[in-house]
Amino acid sequence: MKPQRPYKRSTRVGEQILEIVTDTAAKHIDLNYLGFITFTGIDISPDLRFAKIYFSVLNPTDNSQNIEYKINDISKRFKKYLGLEMRIKNIPDLRFIYDKSTDYAEKMNQIIQSMDIPKDNDS
């Protein structure tokens, strides 16, 4: 009988890929010219051949589309470092996607802050 693992292999490999990509960006590939890049999540295909890596940018130096294009332009460098660190049959092709959730959260926060809500004095 096979032991039950708490989650799928693709999830475990995805977390490992995200950790390696984050370390690679910190140690080997300089992305500071684009702003402060944070890798926020990963979606990996079940066959482990394709990975979408989501990122956000603090203090961007360009618009999000150009930053996404520039990071995807150097994705082969990230794949090279993945190949050096991982021991799997196929290293997945990486696609970097701008994570819009931080922009959405900031926009919602501004809307909430701008609302004029009267305070309840009954308490």
C-alpha positions in Angstrom: 0.0 0.0 0.0 1.3 3.5 -1.0 1.7 6.0 1.8 -0.5 9.0 1.5 1.3 12.3 1.2 -0.3 15.5 2.4 -0.3 17.1 -1.1 0.5 16.4 -4.7 4.0 16.1 -6.2 3.4 19.1 -8.4 2.7 21.2 -5.3 5.9 20.1 -3.7 8.0 20.6 -6.8 6.3 24.0 -7.3 7.3 25.2 -3.9 10.8 24.0 -4.5 10.9 25.9 -7.8 9.6 29.1 -6.2 12.3 28.9 -3.5 15.1 28.3 -6.0 13.8 31.2 -8.3 13.7 33.5 -5.3 17.2 32.5 -4.2 18.5 32.9 -7.7 17.1 36.4 -8.1 18.7 37.3 -4.8 22.1 35.8 -5.5 22.8 35.5 -9.2 20.4 37.6 -11.3 20.1 41.3 -10.6 16.6 42.6 -11.0 17.0 45.8 -8.9 16.9 47.9 -12.1 13.2 46.9 -12.4 12.2 47.7 -8.8 11.9 45.5 -5.7 10.6 42.2 -7.2 8.9 39.6 -4.9 7.8 36.2 -6.2 4.3 35.6 -4.8 3.2 32.3 -6.1 3.4 29.5 -8.7 1.1 27.4 -10.8 2.7 24.3 -12.3 1.2 21.9 -14.8 0.5 18.4 -13.6 3.2 17.0 -15.9 5.7 19.5 -14.5 6.6 20.9 -17.9 5.3 24.4 -17.5 5.3 26.8 -14.6 3.7 30.2 -14.2 5.5 32.3 -11.6 3.6 35.3 -10.2 5.5 38.4 -9.0 4.8 41.8 -7.6 6.9 44.9 -7.8 7.5 47.6 -5.1 8.8 50.9 -6.4 8.7 49.9 -10.1 10.9 51.7 -12.6 8.6 50.9 -15.5 5.0 49.8 -16.1 4.0 46.3 -15.2 3.8 45.0 -18.8 7.4 46.1 -19.6 8.7 44.6 -16.4 6.9 41.3 -17.1 8.4 41.3 -20.6 11.9 42.0 -19.3 11.7 39.2 -16.7 10.3 36.7 -19.3 13.2 37.7 -21.6 15.7 36.4 -19.0 13.6 33.3 -18.0 16.2 31.0 -19.6 18.8 32.2 -17.0 16.4 31.2 -14.2 15.8 27.8 -15.9 19.6 27.3 -16.0 19.9 27.7 -12.3 16.9 25.4 -11.8 18.6 22.7 -13.7 21.7 23.0 -11.5 19.7 22.7 -8.3 16.8 20.3 -9.2 17.0 16.6 -10.0 14.0 16.0 -12.1 13.6 14.6 -15.6 12.4 17.8 -17.3 13.0 21.3 -16.0 9.8 23.2 -16.5 9.5 26.2 -18.9 9.0 29.3 -16.8 6.6 32.1 -17.6 6.5 35.1 -15.3 3.2 36.9 -14.7 2.6 40.1 -12.9 0.4 39.5 -9.8 -2.3 42.1 -9.9 -3.7 41.2 -6.5 -1.4 43.7 -4.7 -2.7 46.5 -6.9 -6.2 45.4 -6.3 -5.7 45.3 -2.5 -4.1 48.8 -2.6 -7.0 50.2 -4.6 -9.6 48.6 -2.3 -7.7 50.1 0.7 -7.8 53.6 -0.9 -11.6 53.2 -1.5 -12.2 52.2 2.1 -10.0 55.0 3.5 -11.9 57.6 1.3 -15.3 56.5 2.6 -17.0 58.8 5.2 -18.4 56.3 7.7 -20.0 57.8 10.8 -18.7 56.3 14.1 -21.2 54.6 16.4 -21.3 56.4 19.7 -23.6 53.8 21.5 -20.7 51.8 22.9 
